[in-house]
Amino acid sequence: MARILAIDFGLKRTGIAVTDELQIIASGLTTVSTEELVPFLKDYTSKETVELFLVGKPKQMDNTDSESEQLIVPFLEKLKKNIPSIPIERVDERFTSKMAFQTMIDSGLKKKQRRNKALVDEISATIILQSYLYSK
């Protein structure tokens, strides 16, 4: 089997998580500068077999698209153009940042470590991926 890669897209930074090859465990991979995201994904997919990109879909409480969706759509088009062989699926990402922050508290990270927004983004991507795996 191949890996599933989840993307928590952000204006400045993007969190990335990935499954193991059996698609059982979701693990945080890294956080990359959003401007370096497509080159990073091209490099990663040239070394690892990825069968699906999961991209968070930000929604409002009333289920309408969030304002940040306008920033994600051009990225999705660029991703499809650069890596057309891997399908993209969208996943509701409401509350993942809050859940990530709570996970950091629950795991005993100190206040200074919890201010690391890159870590929050990576954990958010992991939560998106884990929720997808649970729903399969």
LOMAR-972973 format. One record per residue: x, y, z of N, C-alpha, C in turn; residue number from 1. Coordinates in steps of 0.1 Angstrom, whole numbers, plus 5000, padded with zeros to 4 digits. Atoms other than C-alpha are relative to their C-alpha. Last residue first. Layout:
BEGIN
+------+------+------+-------+-------+-------+------+------+------+------+
: n.c1 : n.c2 : n.c3 : ca.c1 : ca.c2 : ca.c3 : c.c1 : c.c2 : c.c3 : resi :
+------+------+------+-------+-------+-------+------+------+------+------+
:    X :    Y :    Z :     X :     Y :     Z :    X :    Y :    Z :  NUM :
...
+------+------+------+-------+-------+-------+------+------+------+------+
END
This chain:
BEGIN
+------+------+------+-------+-------+-------+------+------+------+------+
: n.c1 : n.c2 : n.c3 : ca.c1 : ca.c2 : ca.c3 : c.c1 : c.c2 : c.c3 : resi :
+------+------+------+-------+-------+-------+------+------+------+------+
: 4999 : 5009 : 5011 :  4874 :  5049 :  5064 : 4993 : 4987 : 5003 :  136 :
: 5012 : 5000 : 5008 :  4861 :  5074 :  5090 : 5000 : 4990 : 4989 :  135 :
: 5011 : 5006 : 4991 :  4888 :  5066 :  5116 : 4988 : 4999 : 4992 :  134 :
: 4998 : 5014 : 4998 :  4915 :  5071 :  5089 : 4989 : 4994 : 5008 :  133 :
: 5003 : 5007 : 5012 :  4900 :  5105 :  5080 : 5002 : 4985 : 5001 :  132 :
: 5015 : 5000 : 5001 :  4900 :  5116 :  5116 : 4996 : 4993 : 4987 :  131 :
: 5005 : 5011 : 4991 :  4937 :  5105 :  5119 : 4985 : 5000 : 4999 :  130 :
: 4997 : 5013 : 5006 :  4946 :  5126 :  5088 : 4994 : 4989 : 5009 :  129 :
: 5008 : 5001 : 5012 :  4929 :  5158 :  5100 : 5002 : 4986 : 4994 :  128 :
: 5014 : 5002 : 4995 :  4944 :  5152 :  5135 : 4991 : 4999 : 4988 :  127 :
: 5001 : 5014 : 4995 :  4979 :  5148 :  5120 : 4986 : 4997 : 5004 :  126 :
: 5000 : 5008 : 5012 :  4975 :  5180 :  5099 : 4998 : 4985 : 5005 :  125 :
: 5013 : 4999 : 5007 :  4965 :  5198 :  5131 : 4999 : 4991 : 4988 :  124 :
: 5009 : 5008 : 4992 :  4996 :  5184 :  5149 : 4986 : 5001 : 4993 :  123 :
: 4997 : 5014 : 5003 :  5018 :  5198 :  5121 : 4990 : 4991 : 5008 :  122 :
: 5004 : 5003 : 5014 :  5001 :  5232 :  5122 : 5003 : 4985 : 4997 :  121 :
: 5014 : 5000 : 5001 :  5004 :  5234 :  5160 : 4995 : 4995 : 4987 :  120 :
: 5004 : 5013 : 4994 :  5041 :  5224 :  5158 : 4985 : 4999 : 5000 :  119 :
: 4997 : 5010 : 5010 :  5046 :  5253 :  5133 : 4996 : 4986 : 5006 :  118 :
: 5011 : 5002 : 5009 :  5028 :  5276 :  5157 : 5003 : 4989 : 4989 :  117 :
: 4994 : 5004 : 5013 :  5054 :  5270 :  5184 : 4988 : 4998 : 4990 :  116 :
: 5001 : 4988 : 5008 :  5036 :  5289 :  5213 : 5006 : 4997 : 4986 :  115 :
: 5014 : 4999 : 5006 :  5029 :  5255 :  5229 : 4999 : 5012 : 4991 :  114 :
: 5001 : 5010 : 5011 :  5067 :  5250 :  5234 : 4986 : 5001 : 4993 :  113 :
: 4991 : 4995 : 5011 :  5069 :  5282 :  5255 : 4999 : 4990 : 4988 :  112 :
: 5006 : 4989 : 5007 :  5039 :  5271 :  5276 : 5008 : 5005 : 4988 :  111 :
: 4999 : 4987 : 4993 :  5055 :  5238 :  5284 : 4994 : 5011 : 4992 :  110 :
: 4990 : 4990 : 5005 :  5043 :  5206 :  5267 : 4999 : 5013 : 5008 :  109 :
: 4991 : 4994 : 4990 :  5025 :  5182 :  5290 : 5011 : 5009 : 4994 :  108 :
: 4987 : 5008 : 5000 :  5009 :  5159 :  5265 : 5011 : 5006 : 5009 :  107 :
: 5001 : 5013 : 4994 :  4975 :  5172 :  5275 : 5013 : 4992 : 5000 :  106 :
: 5002 : 4998 : 4985 :  4985 :  5208 :  5268 : 5000 : 4986 : 5007 :  105 :
: 4987 : 4996 : 4995 :  4999 :  5199 :  5233 : 4999 : 5002 : 5016 :  104 :
: 4991 : 5012 : 5000 :  4967 :  5179 :  5226 : 5014 : 5004 : 5006 :  103 :
: 5004 : 5008 : 4988 :  4946 :  5209 :  5236 : 5009 : 4988 : 5001 :  102 :
: 4995 : 4992 : 4988 :  4966 :  5231 :  5211 : 4996 : 4992 : 5013 :  101 :
: 4985 : 5001 : 5000 :  4960 :  5205 :  5184 : 5006 : 5006 : 5012 :  100 :
: 4997 : 5013 : 4996 :  4923 :  5203 :  5192 : 5015 : 4997 : 5001 :   99 :
: 5003 : 5001 : 4985 :  4920 :  5240 :  5190 : 5003 : 4987 : 5005 :   98 :
: 4990 : 4992 : 4993 :  4938 :  5240 :  5156 : 4998 : 5000 : 5015 :   97 :
: 4987 : 5007 : 4999 :  4917 :  5211 :  5144 : 5010 : 5008 : 5007 :   96 :
: 4995 : 5002 : 4987 :  4884 :  5229 :  5153 : 5013 : 4992 : 5001 :   95 :
: 5005 : 4991 : 4989 :  4869 :  5228 :  5118 : 5006 : 4994 : 5013 :   94 :
: 4990 : 4998 : 4990 :  4891 :  5209 :  5094 : 4996 : 5009 : 5011 :   93 :
: 5004 : 4989 : 4991 :  4865 :  5194 :  5071 : 5010 : 5001 : 5011 :   92 :
: 5006 : 5004 : 4987 :  4883 :  5171 :  5047 : 4997 : 5012 : 5009 :   91 :
: 5001 : 4989 : 4990 :  4891 :  5176 :  5010 : 4993 : 4994 : 5012 :   90 :
: 5013 : 5001 : 4993 :  4904 :  5148 :  4987 : 5000 : 5011 : 5011 :   89 :
: 5001 : 4991 : 4988 :  4932 :  5152 :  4962 : 4986 : 4999 : 5005 :   88 :
: 5013 : 4993 : 4998 :  4942 :  5125 :  4937 : 5000 : 5008 : 5013 :   87 :
: 5005 : 5003 : 4986 :  4979 :  5118 :  4930 : 4987 : 5008 : 5002 :   86 :
: 5003 : 5015 : 4998 :  4989 :  5114 :  4893 : 4994 : 4997 : 5014 :   85 :
: 5014 : 5005 : 5005 :  4985 :  5151 :  4885 : 4997 : 4986 : 5003 :   84 :
: 5000 : 5014 : 4996 :  5015 :  5163 :  4907 : 4986 : 4994 : 4996 :   83 :
: 4986 : 5005 : 4998 :  5025 :  5197 :  4893 : 5000 : 4985 : 5004 :   82 :
: 4991 : 4998 : 5012 :  4992 :  5207 :  4877 : 5013 : 4994 : 5002 :   81 :
: 5005 : 5009 : 5010 :  4970 :  5192 :  4905 : 5009 : 5001 : 4987 :   80 :
: 4996 : 5014 : 4996 :  4992 :  5209 :  4931 : 4995 : 4990 : 4989 :   79 :
: 4986 : 5001 : 5002 :  4989 :  5243 :  4913 : 5005 : 4986 : 5004 :   78 :
: 4997 : 5000 : 5015 :  4952 :  5240 :  4911 : 5014 : 4998 : 4997 :   77 :
: 5005 : 5013 : 5005 :  4950 :  5230 :  4948 : 5002 : 4999 : 4985 :   76 :
: 4990 : 5010 : 4997 :  4972 :  5260 :  4957 : 4996 : 4986 : 4995 :   75 :
: 4989 : 4999 : 5009 :  4949 :  5284 :  4938 : 5011 : 4989 : 5003 :   74 :
: 5004 : 5004 : 5014 :  4919 :  5269 :  4957 : 5012 : 5002 : 4990 :   73 :
: 4997 : 5014 : 5002 :  4936 :  5272 :  4992 : 4997 : 4996 : 4985 :   72 :
: 4986 : 5001 : 5001 :  4937 :  5310 :  4994 : 5004 : 4985 : 4996 :   71 :
: 4996 : 4993 : 5012 :  4900 :  5314 :  4986 : 5015 : 4999 : 4998 :   70 :
: 5002 : 5009 : 5012 :  4893 :  5288 :  5012 : 5004 : 5006 : 4987 :   69 :
: 4987 : 5006 : 5004 :  4908 :  5311 :  5038 : 4999 : 4990 : 4989 :   68 :
: 4994 : 4990 : 5009 :  4875 :  5331 :  5039 : 5014 : 4994 : 4995 :   67 :
: 4993 : 4990 : 4993 :  4858 :  5300 :  5054 : 5007 : 5009 : 4990 :   66 :
: 4985 : 5000 : 5001 :  4834 :  5280 :  5033 : 5005 : 5012 : 5008 :   65 :
: 4996 : 4994 : 5012 :  4798 :  5277 :  5046 : 5016 : 5001 : 5000 :   64 :
: 4996 : 5010 : 5011 :  4789 :  5250 :  5071 : 5004 : 5007 : 4987 :   63 :
: 5012 : 5002 : 5008 :  4771 :  5275 :  5095 : 5003 : 4991 : 4988 :   62 :
: 5010 : 5008 : 4991 :  4800 :  5271 :  5120 : 4987 : 4997 : 4992 :   61 :
: 5006 : 4992 : 4990 :  4824 :  5283 :  5092 : 4991 : 4991 : 5008 :   60 :
: 5014 : 4997 : 5001 :  4844 :  5258 :  5072 : 4996 : 5009 : 5012 :   59 :
: 5005 : 4992 : 4989 :  4881 :  5253 :  5064 : 4985 : 5004 : 4998 :   58 :
: 5010 : 4991 : 5005 :  4887 :  5224 :  5041 : 4994 : 5008 : 5011 :   57 :
: 5011 : 4995 : 4992 :  4918 :  5205 :  5050 : 4992 : 5010 : 4993 :   56 :
: 4998 : 4986 : 4998 :  4937 :  5188 :  5022 : 4988 : 5005 : 5009 :   55 :
: 5012 : 4995 : 4993 :  4941 :  5151 :  5020 : 5003 : 5014 : 5003 :   54 :
: 4998 : 4987 : 4992 :  4965 :  5141 :  4993 : 4987 : 5003 : 5007 :   53 :
: 5010 : 4990 : 4998 :  4962 :  5104 :  4982 : 5005 : 5012 : 5008 :   52 :
: 5012 : 5003 : 5009 :  4982 :  5075 :  4969 : 4989 : 5011 : 5001 :   51 :
: 5011 : 4993 : 4994 :  5017 :  5085 :  4981 : 4988 : 4998 : 4991 :   50 :
: 5013 : 5002 : 5007 :  5046 :  5063 :  4973 : 4989 : 5006 : 5008 :   49 :
: 5009 : 5009 : 4993 :  5078 :  5078 :  4988 : 4987 : 4999 : 4991 :   48 :
: 4993 : 5009 : 4991 :  5109 :  5093 :  4972 : 4991 : 4990 : 5007 :   47 :
: 4990 : 5007 : 5009 :  5095 :  5112 :  4942 : 5007 : 4989 : 5008 :   46 :
: 5007 : 5010 : 5008 :  5064 :  5120 :  4963 : 5010 : 4993 : 4990 :   45 :
: 5005 : 5011 : 4991 :  5086 :  5138 :  4989 : 4994 : 4989 : 4992 :   44 :
: 4989 : 5007 : 4995 :  5104 :  5159 :  4963 : 4996 : 4988 : 5008 :   43 :
: 4994 : 5006 : 5012 :  5072 :  5170 :  4945 : 5012 : 4991 : 5004 :   42 :
: 5009 : 5011 : 5004 :  5056 :  5177 :  4979 : 5005 : 4992 : 4988 :   41 :
: 4999 : 5010 : 4990 :  5085 :  5199 :  4990 : 4992 : 4987 : 4997 :   40 :
: 4987 : 5007 : 5002 :  5085 :  5217 :  4957 : 5003 : 4989 : 5010 :   39 :
: 5001 : 5008 : 5012 :  5047 :  5223 :  4961 : 5014 : 4994 : 4997 :   38 :
: 5008 : 5012 : 4998 :  5051 :  5235 :  4997 : 5000 : 4991 : 4988 :   37 :
: 4992 : 5012 : 5004 :  5080 :  5259 :  4994 : 4992 : 4987 : 5000 :   36 :
: 4995 : 4997 : 5014 :  5058 :  5291 :  4993 : 5009 : 4988 : 4996 :   35 :
: 5010 : 5002 : 5010 :  5038 :  5276 :  5022 : 5006 : 5003 : 4986 :   34 :
: 5004 : 4987 : 5005 :  5069 :  5274 :  5044 : 4991 : 4998 : 4988 :   33 :
: 4991 : 4994 : 5010 :  5071 :  5238 :  5056 : 4994 : 5014 : 4997 :   32 :
: 5007 : 4988 : 5004 :  5058 :  5220 :  5087 : 5010 : 5007 : 4991 :   31 :
: 4992 : 4987 : 4999 :  5069 :  5185 :  5092 : 4990 : 5011 : 4998 :   30 :
: 4987 : 5001 : 5008 :  5059 :  5148 :  5092 : 5008 : 5013 : 5002 :   29 :
: 4996 : 4987 : 5005 :  5032 :  5145 :  5119 : 5013 : 4998 : 4993 :   28 :
: 4989 : 4993 : 4993 :  5022 :  5109 :  5122 : 5003 : 5013 : 4994 :   27 :
: 4997 : 4987 : 5006 :  4990 :  5090 :  5112 : 5011 : 5007 : 5009 :   26 :
: 4996 : 4990 : 4991 :  4990 :  5053 :  5119 : 5003 : 5013 : 4993 :   25 :
: 5005 : 5003 : 4987 :  4972 :  5025 :  5101 : 5002 : 5012 : 5009 :   24 :
: 5011 : 4990 : 4998 :  4976 :  5034 :  5064 : 4993 : 4997 : 5014 :   23 :
: 5012 : 5008 : 4998 :  4997 :  5002 :  5058 : 4988 : 5009 : 5003 :   22 :
: 5004 : 5006 : 5012 :  5025 :  5024 :  5044 : 4988 : 4991 : 5000 :   21 :
: 4990 : 5010 : 5003 :  5026 :  5046 :  5075 : 4995 : 4993 : 4987 :   20 :
: 5003 : 5013 : 4994 :  5004 :  5076 :  5073 : 5012 : 4991 : 4998 :   19 :
: 5000 : 5011 : 5009 :  5015 :  5112 :  5067 : 4997 : 4987 : 5007 :   18 :
: 5000 : 5013 : 4993 :  5012 :  5146 :  5083 : 4999 : 4989 : 4989 :   17 :
: 5001 : 5012 : 5008 :  5020 :  5180 :  5069 : 5001 : 4988 : 5009 :   16 :
: 4997 : 5013 : 4992 :  5015 :  5214 :  5085 : 4998 : 4988 : 4991 :   15 :
: 5009 : 5011 : 5002 :  5017 :  5244 :  5062 : 5004 : 4988 : 5007 :   14 :
: 4995 : 5013 : 4997 :  5032 :  5278 :  5071 : 4989 : 4989 : 4997 :   13 :
: 4985 : 4999 : 4999 :  5027 :  5314 :  5059 : 5006 : 4986 : 5001 :   12 :
: 4995 : 4989 : 5008 :  4991 :  5315 :  5046 : 5015 : 5000 : 5000 :   11 :
: 5000 : 4987 : 4993 :  4982 :  5281 :  5060 : 5007 : 5010 : 4991 :   10 :
: 4995 : 4988 : 5008 :  4973 :  5247 :  5045 : 4999 : 5013 : 5009 :    9 :
: 5007 : 4990 : 4993 :  4969 :  5217 :  5069 : 5005 : 5013 : 4995 :    8 :
: 4994 : 4987 : 5001 :  4980 :  5190 :  5044 : 4990 : 5010 : 5008 :    7 :
: 5010 : 4990 : 4996 :  4975 :  5153 :  5049 : 5007 : 5014 : 5000 :    6 :
: 4994 : 4988 : 4995 :  4995 :  5127 :  5031 : 4990 : 5010 : 5002 :    5 :
: 5009 : 4989 : 5002 :  4982 :  5091 :  5026 : 5007 : 5012 : 5006 :    4 :
: 5003 : 4991 : 4989 :  5009 :  5065 :  5022 : 4989 : 5010 : 4995 :    3 :
: 4993 : 4988 : 5000 :  5009 :  5036 :  4997 : 4996 : 5009 : 5011 :    2 :
: 5008 : 4988 : 5000 :  5000 :  5000 :  5000 : 5009 : 5013 : 5000 :    1 :
+------+------+------+-------+-------+-------+------+------+------+------+
END
